[in-house]
Amino acid sequence: MEASSTPRVTCAYLNMYVGRNVMIVGKVNTLRGEEAIIDADGNITIHLNRDSHLTPGNGVQVIGKVNPDLSVKTLSTLDLGNSVDYTLANKVVEIAHQHQDLFIYPAEHKPQGF
C-alpha cells in the first residue's frame, strides 16, 4: 500500500491542492441543499454527500477533493460541535505548511518501515 497524506488546509491553501484530497476544519456558516459554506480562515463551498449531517454554527472537519473552482467535494464530514478553537486549528495548518517534511509527503514517498 502506498502512503499518502491528507494535508490540513485553510481557504488560503486550496489553490495549492487542486485535484488532491485535503482536510479542513471550519465553522458551518450556511447550508443550501447539497452545499455548505464553511469559514476556514475564508469561505469555502463544500459539496456534501448523503452522509453529511452538519449544523449551522457548529464546527466541522471535512475531508474532500479540491475542485478547479476551489470548492471541495466531500468524502467525509465530522460535526465538531460548537466549542471549536478555530485559532488553534488555523495555527496547526500554518505549522504543518512551515514544516512540510514532517507533515506532508507525496503519494509516491513511502515512510521507512512500510
N, C-alpha and C positions, 0 to 999 in steps of 0.2 A: 504494500500500500504506500502510495506517495504521500508525503507530508505536505501540508499547505497551511496557510494561516488565514484567518478572517480578521483583518485589521480593524481596530476600533477607529471610527472617523466621526467628524462633525461635518456640518454643511460645507465648511471651507475646504475640506479634503476630498469631497466627492469626485471632482474632476480628475483626480489622480487615479481613480479606481473604476473607471467606466468599463463595464463588462466583467467586473470581478465581484465576488461576494465580500460584504463588509458587515460590521456590527456597529449599530448606532444606539445610543441612549439619549432619549429626548422626552419632552413633555407633549402630550397629545393636545393640540390646540382645537382642531375641528375634525369631525367625521362626516363624510358625504358619500353615502352608498358604499362602494368598494374602495374608497380612497380616504386617506387621513393626511392631515398636515401636522407634522410634529416640529417642535422647536429644538434643534440640536445645535445651538450657537448659530442659528439661522434657520429659516423654514425649509423643510424637505417634504415633498409629496411622496407618500407611501402608497403603493398599490397593494391592497390587502388580499389575503386568501380567505377561504371559508373558515379556517381555524383561528382567525384573528378576532379576538374579543377585547376591544380597547374601550377605555372610559375617558371622555374629555377631562382634562385637568390632571390625569394620572401620568406617571412616568411609564415609559415603555422601552424595552430592549428589542430592537429589530435586527434580524439577520436577513440580508437580502442582496440581490444583484443590482448594481448601479446601471441604469439605462443611459443611453446617449444624451437624453434631455435632463440628466442628473436627478431624475426621480428614482425610486427604489422599488423593485418588485420583491415582495415579501416571500421569504422561505419559512420564517418562523417569527413569532412575536411572543413577548412575555410582559404581562402587565406588572409593573413595579410598585404600584400603589401611589400614594400622594405625598410621601416623605423622602423623595429622592434628592440627593445633594448634587445638583447639576454642575456646580462649580468644580466639585471633585471629579465628576465624570469627564468633564472637559479637560481637566488637568491630566488625567490618565491618558487621554488621546494625545495631548501635547508631548508628554514624556515618551509615549510609545513611538511617536514620529521623530523625536530627537535621538532616540536610541533604537533605530530600526533593526540593527543587528541582533538585539535581544528579543524583540517582539514580533518582527515581520520577516518572513523569508519566502522566497519564491517557491512555487509548487514543485519545481524540479530539484530543489535542495532537500536532502534527506538528513535529518539530525543524526548525530552519531549514536550508535546503539540500536538503530532501527533497521 
